[in-house]
C-alpha cells in the first residue's frame, strides 16, 4: 500500500532520497496549501509542515499526538540562474540594490508559502515591492518558482525561497542566505495523520526521515 504524503516543498528532495523502494504518493507545495488539503479531507498518512502548523494540527485532532519528529531547520536564500554572476546580498543595502537591478524577481506564494510570506515582507520593508511591482513573479511553491526562473529568457533575474528548494532545482544556484536581519529559519516536522490507513508504516517512515540514517541526506538537501 502506498503512503500518501502531504508536505511543504522544503522536504521534497529529502523524501525522494529516502523513500527507497517504498511507494510514496507525495504532494508538495506551500505549507498553507498542504494544510488546507489535509483539512479538506485529502487522504494522508504522513504530513510534513512547519512545527507551528504541526502543533496546531495536533491540537485540532488531525495529527497523532507524540508522532511528530523534527527534520531540522531550513533557512531562506537567494538564487540566480546557473552561470549568472552572483550579486552581493550580504547586507540590507546590497540586497536592495540586487533586487532593483533584476528584471524579474521569482518567489513562492506570498500568502500561503512560508518563504513567500516572509520575502514579501522583506520586499515591502526595502521599498522594492512597489518599485518592482511589474517584475514580481510568484508561483504556488518555491520549487516551481525556481524552475520557472531557470527557464527564464532574461539574464540577471533573481529569486528567493527556502534553501532546500534552491538546491533541489536544476538550473539555479544558491547565492547566499538573506542578510541576518531578514533571516528566516524554519523548523520542519514530520508526523502521522490520525486518518492514516497504515499507521505503523507511517510511523516507520517518519522515524526514517528524522533519524540518524537520513542525517547525511538531510544535510545534503539543506536541512541544518
C-alpha positions in Angstrom: 0.0 0.0 0.0 1.3 3.4 -1.0 1.9 6.0 1.7 0.1 9.2 1.0 2.1 12.2 2.0 1.3 15.9 2.1 4.4 18.1 2.5 5.9 21.5 2.3 8.1 21.8 -0.7 11.1 22.1 1.5 11.1 18.3 2.1 10.6 17.1 -1.4 14.2 16.3 -2.2 14.7 14.5 1.2 11.6 12.3 0.6 12.9 11.5 -2.9 16.2 10.4 -1.5 14.9 8.4 1.4 11.8 6.6 0.1 13.8 3.8 -1.3 11.6 1.0 -2.6 8.6 2.4 -0.7 5.7 3.6 -2.8 5.1 7.1 -1.7 2.5 9.3 -3.3 3.7 12.7 -2.3 2.0 16.1 -2.9 4.4 19.0 -2.3 3.7 22.7 -2.1 3.1 25.8 0.0 2.6 24.7 3.6 -0.7 26.6 3.8 -2.0 24.8 0.8 -0.9 21.4 2.1 -2.6 22.1 5.4 -5.8 23.1 3.5 -5.7 19.8 1.6 -5.4 17.8 4.8 -8.3 19.8 6.4 -10.3 19.3 3.2 -10.2 15.5 3.6 -7.4 14.5 1.2 -6.0 11.1 2.1 -2.8 11.5 4.2 -0.7 9.1 6.1 2.3 11.4 6.7 2.4 15.2 6.8 5.5 17.4 6.8 4.9 21.0 7.6 6.3 23.7 9.8 6.5 22.9 13.5 3.9 25.6 14.3 1.4 24.0 11.8 2.0 20.5 13.1 1.4 21.7 16.7 -1.9 23.3 15.6 -3.0 20.2 13.6 -2.2 18.0 16.6 -4.4 20.2 18.8 -7.1 20.0 16.3 -7.0 16.2 16.1 -5.6 15.8 12.7 -2.1 14.6 13.8 -1.4 11.7 16.1 -0.1 13.1 19.4 3.5 12.1 20.1 4.2 11.1 16.5 5.9 14.3 15.4 9.6 14.3 14.8 11.6 17.4 13.6 13.6 17.1 10.4 15.7 20.2 11.0 15.9 23.9 10.3 15.6 25.3 6.8 16.8 28.8 6.0 15.8 31.1 3.2 18.2 32.1 0.5 18.7 34.0 -2.7 19.3 32.3 -6.1 20.2 33.2 -9.7 20.2 31.2 -12.9 23.0 28.8 -13.3 26.0 30.6 -14.8 24.8 34.1 -14.0 27.0 36.3 -11.8 26.4 36.1 -8.1 25.3 39.5 -6.7 26.2 40.7 -3.2 23.2 40.0 -1.0 25.0 40.1 2.4 23.6 43.3 3.7 20.3 45.2 3.5 21.6 47.8 1.0 23.3 45.2 -1.1 20.2 43.0 -1.3 18.1 46.0 -2.2 20.4 47.0 -5.0 20.5 43.5 -6.4 16.7 43.3 -6.4 16.3 46.6 -8.0 18.7 45.7 -10.8 16.9 42.4 -11.6 14.4 42.4 -14.4 12.4 39.7 -12.7 12.1 38.5 -9.0 10.9 34.9 -8.6 9.5 33.6 -5.3 6.7 31.4 -3.9 3.1 32.3 -3.0 3.2 35.4 -0.7 0.0 34.3 1.0 0.4 30.6 1.7 4.1 29.7 1.3 6.4 30.2 4.3 9.2 31.7 2.3 6.8 33.7 0.1 5.1 35.3 3.0 8.4 36.3 4.6 10.0 37.5 1.4 7.1 39.8 0.5 7.6 41.4 3.9 11.2 41.9 3.1 10.4 43.4 -0.3 8.0 45.9 1.3 10.5 46.8 4.1 13.1 47.5 1.5 10.8 49.6 -0.7 11.2 47.1 -3.6 7.6 45.7 -3.7 6.2 48.9 -5.3 9.3 49.8 -7.3 9.4 46.4 -8.9 5.7 45.6 -9.0 5.7 44.6 -12.6 8.8 42.4 -12.1 7.4 40.3 -9.2 6.8 36.7 -10.4 5.1 34.4 -7.9 4.3 30.7 -8.1 2.5 28.1 -5.9 5.7 26.9 -4.3 9.4 27.6 -4.2 10.4 24.7 -6.4 8.1 25.9 -9.2 9.4 29.4 -8.8 13.0 28.2 -9.2 12.1 26.0 -12.1 10.4 28.9 -13.9 13.4 31.2 -13.2 15.8 28.5 -14.6 13.8 28.7 -17.9 13.6 32.5 -18.0 14.9 34.0 -21.1 16.1 37.1 -19.3 19.6 37.4 -17.9 20.1 38.8 -14.3 16.8 37.5 -12.8 16.9 36.7 -9.1 14.9 34.5 -6.8 14.2 33.8 -3.2 12.9 30.7 -1.4 14.0 28.1 1.1 17.5 26.7 0.6 16.2 23.1 0.2 14.1 24.1 -2.8 17.0 26.0 -4.4 19.4 23.1 -4.1 16.7 20.7 -5.4 16.1 22.5 -8.7 18.4 22.1 -11.7 19.4 25.3 -13.5 19.6 27.6 -10.5 22.4 28.4 -8.0 22.3 29.4 -4.4 23.9 32.9 -4.0 23.6 33.1 -0.2 21.2 33.4 2.7 19.1 36.5 3.3 21.0 39.1 5.4 20.9 38.3 9.2 18.3 41.0 9.9 15.9 39.3 7.4 16.8 35.7 8.3 14.1 33.1 8.2 14.9 29.8 9.8 12.0 27.4 9.8 11.8 24.1 11.7 10.1 21.4 9.5 8.5 18.4 11.2 7.1 15.1 10.0 4.1 13.5 11.7 1.5 10.7 11.4 -2.0 11.7 10.3 -4.9 10.5 12.5 -6.6 9.1 9.5 -3.5 7.2 8.2 -4.5 3.9 6.6 -1.3 2.2 7.8 -0.2 4.0 11.0 2.7 1.6 11.5 4.2 2.2 8.1 3.6 5.9 8.5 5.4 6.0 11.9 8.3 4.0 10.4 8.7 6.5 7.5 8.6 9.5 9.9 11.3 7.8 12.0 13.4 7.2 8.9 13.2 10.8 7.7 14.1 12.2 11.1 16.6 9.5 12.2 20.4 9.0 12.0 20.1 7.0 8.8 18.9 10.1 7.0 21.3 12.6 8.6 23.6 12.9 5.6 20.7 13.2 3.2 19.1 16.0 5.3 22.4 17.9 5.3 22.8 17.4 1.6 19.3 18.7 1.0 19.8 21.9 3.0 18.5 21.0 6.4 20.5 22.2 9.4 
